[in-house]
Amino acid sequence: MPLVPLDAPVHDPILGAHPPARLALIGRLRALNVALVVGLIVLGVLWELWLAPLPGGRGTLAIKVLPLAFAVTGMLKHRLYTYRWMSLLVWLYFTEGVVRVSGDAGMSQWLAGIEVALSTAQFVAGAVYVRLRLKVLPPKDKNQAKATA
């Protein structure tokens, strides 16, 4: 049995070729991203249905978390495209949190602060995940790019 160096790339059909340490970090970042999105889903549903629904509302604002449910399935399947569009979508939740932190009072204000923290953390974790996954791509040849331009 041949000896394989510890830093030899591992070829995964979905993730590509990465060193084992980077693969482990990618796995942890994926778990963190999924946990943060699930946290945003749980927060949104609990907030709008039980903890601090809008006055006079019937809880229909809880459907705001529906796009996040689609993101969870893509993240679990390692779809890089999902992480990319999620980095844009999460800013809607961030904006809602900032608006409600400054406009609401009591429990709703605290929940909005948690939403801001979760959405910011998800953006950072998603950006780091995408950056690590793209390190597998070979660098572009500058001479070939000039020839085609």
C-alpha positions in Angstrom: 0.0 0.0 0.0 1.6 3.3 -1.1 2.1 6.0 1.4 0.1 9.2 0.7 1.3 12.5 2.0 -1.0 14.1 4.6 -1.5 17.2 2.6 -2.3 15.4 -0.7 -5.5 16.6 -2.3 -8.6 14.5 -1.8 -10.7 14.3 -5.0 -14.4 14.5 -4.2 -16.8 14.3 -7.1 -18.9 17.2 -5.7 -16.4 19.4 -4.0 -13.4 18.9 -6.2 -9.8 18.4 -5.2 -8.9 20.0 -1.8 -6.4 19.1 0.9 -8.0 17.2 3.8 -7.7 20.2 6.1 -9.6 22.4 3.7 -12.2 19.7 3.2 -12.7 19.5 6.9 -13.1 23.3 7.1 -15.5 23.3 4.2 -17.6 20.7 6.0 -17.7 22.8 9.2 -18.6 25.9 7.3 -21.4 24.1 5.5 -22.8 22.9 8.9 -22.5 26.5 10.2 -24.3 27.9 7.2 -27.1 25.4 7.5 -27.4 26.0 11.2 -27.6 29.8 10.7 -30.3 29.5 8.0 -32.3 27.1 10.1 -31.9 29.6 13.0 -33.3 32.4 10.8 -36.2 30.1 9.8 -37.0 29.2 13.4 -36.6 32.8 14.6 -38.9 34.1 11.8 -41.7 31.6 12.4 -41.6 31.9 16.2 -41.4 35.7 16.0 -44.4 36.2 13.7 -46.6 33.5 15.1 -46.0 33.5 18.9 -43.3 35.7 20.4 -44.1 39.1 19.0 -46.5 39.2 16.0 -47.4 42.5 14.5 -50.4 44.1 16.1 -53.6 43.1 14.2 -51.7 40.6 12.1 -52.6 37.0 11.7 -49.1 35.6 11.4 -49.0 35.7 7.6 -45.7 37.5 7.7 -44.2 34.1 8.8 -44.1 33.2 5.1 -41.1 35.5 4.8 -38.9 32.5 5.7 -40.0 30.3 2.8 -37.0 31.2 0.5 -34.7 30.1 3.4 -36.3 26.7 3.3 -35.2 26.3 -0.4 -31.7 27.5 0.6 -31.4 24.7 3.2 -31.9 22.0 0.6 -29.3 23.5 -1.8 -26.8 23.9 1.0 -27.2 20.3 2.1 -26.5 19.3 -1.5 -23.3 21.4 -1.6 -24.7 23.6 -4.4 -22.4 26.5 -4.8 -25.0 28.5 -6.6 -27.3 28.4 -3.5 -24.5 29.9 -1.4 -24.1 32.7 -3.9 -27.7 33.7 -4.1 -28.1 33.3 -0.4 -25.4 35.9 0.1 -27.7 38.3 -1.6 -31.0 37.2 -0.1 -29.7 37.4 3.5 -29.5 41.2 3.1 -33.3 41.4 3.0 -33.4 39.8 6.4 -30.6 42.0 7.7 -32.5 45.1 6.4 -35.8 43.9 8.1 -33.9 43.4 11.3 -32.3 46.9 11.2 -35.6 48.6 10.4 -37.4 46.7 13.2 -34.6 47.3 15.7 -35.0 51.0 15.2 -38.8 51.1 15.0 -40.2 48.4 17.3 -40.0 48.1 21.0 -39.8 45.4 23.6 -39.5 41.7 22.6 -39.7 42.5 18.9 -36.7 44.8 19.1 -34.6 42.0 20.7 -35.7 39.5 18.1 -34.8 42.0 15.4 -31.3 42.3 16.9 -30.9 38.5 16.8 -32.1 38.5 13.2 -29.4 41.1 12.3 -26.7 39.0 14.1 -27.8 35.8 12.4 -28.0 37.3 8.9 -24.6 39.0 9.3 -23.0 35.7 10.5 -24.6 33.8 7.6 -23.3 36.3 5.0 -19.7 36.0 6.4 -19.9 32.2 6.7 -21.3 31.9 3.2 -18.7 34.1 1.7 -15.9 32.2 3.3 -17.5 28.9 2.2 -17.7 30.1 -1.4 -14.1 31.4 -1.3 -12.7 28.1 0.0 -14.7 26.1 -2.6 -13.5 28.2 -5.5 -9.8 27.6 -4.5 -10.0 24.4 -6.4 -10.3 26.1 -9.8 -7.1 26.5 -11.8 -5.9 30.0 -12.4 -6.8 31.6 -15.7 -4.0 31.9 -18.3 -3.4 35.6 -18.9 -2.0 35.1 -22.4 -5.0 33.1 -23.5 -7.4 35.8 -22.1 -5.5 38.5 -24.1 -5.7 36.5 -27.3 -9.5 36.0 -27.1 -10.1 39.7 -26.3 
